[in-house]
Amino acid sequence: MRAHTNHKIKFTLPGPMTIVDTMAGDYHKDRERLAMEFSCLLNQEARV
């Protein structure tokens, strides 16, 4: 997309709870902590 425009690019990122809700399994016991970790990663990605 970047090769086709010099304008800002707008895109959608899933929220941390959406990601956590779609993960299956008993490996991740603390859903709130996992959501906070994803929110930090999503924030970093959005600011790049």
Backbone torsions as a table, in degrees:
resi	resn	phi	psi	omega
1	MET	NA	-40.8	-177.9
2	ARG	-59.2	-32.3	-179.4
3	ALA	-68.8	-15.9	-175.2
4	HIS	-103.3	-3.7	-177.5
5	THR	-155.1	154.9	172.1
6	ASN	-104.9	-2.7	-179.3
7	HIS	-79.4	166.0	174.0
8	LYS	-62.6	145.9	179.2
9	ILE	-105.8	130.9	179.2
10	LYS	-108.3	132.4	179.3
11	PHE	-149.1	165.5	-177.2
12	THR	-103.5	133.8	172.5
13	LEU	-112.2	139.9	175.0
14	PRO	-70.0	150.1	177.2
15	GLY	-76.9	163.3	-177.7
16	PRO	-61.9	-37.5	-179.5
17	MET	-71.0	-31.9	175.9
18	THR	-62.7	-43.4	178.8
19	ILE	-64.2	-47.1	-178.6
20	VAL	-63.1	-40.9	-178.8
21	ASP	-65.4	-26.3	-178.8
22	THR	-90.1	-7.1	178.4
23	MET	-85.0	130.7	-179.3
24	ALA	-106.1	156.9	174.3
25	GLY	116.2	165.5	-178.6
26	ASP	-99.6	5.6	-177.3
27	TYR	-64.9	-42.4	-178.7
28	HIS	-94.1	101.5	-175.9
29	LYS	-81.1	-36.7	-174.9
30	ASP	-101.0	91.7	-176.5
31	ARG	-63.3	-36.8	-179.3
32	GLU	-65.6	-44.0	178.5
33	ARG	-64.2	-41.8	178.7
34	LEU	-62.2	-41.9	178.3
35	ALA	-63.5	-38.9	178.0
36	MET	-65.9	-39.0	177.3
37	GLU	-63.4	-43.7	177.9
38	PHE	-64.6	-38.3	-180.0
39	SER	-63.3	-37.3	176.6
40	CYS	-64.6	-44.2	179.9
41	LEU	-65.8	-42.6	179.0
42	LEU	-64.1	-38.8	178.0
43	ASN	-62.0	-45.0	178.0
44	GLN	-61.8	-43.6	-179.0
45	GLU	-64.4	-40.3	-178.2
46	ALA	-68.1	-27.7	-177.5
47	ARG	-87.3	-5.0	-178.8
48	VAL	-73.3	NA	NA
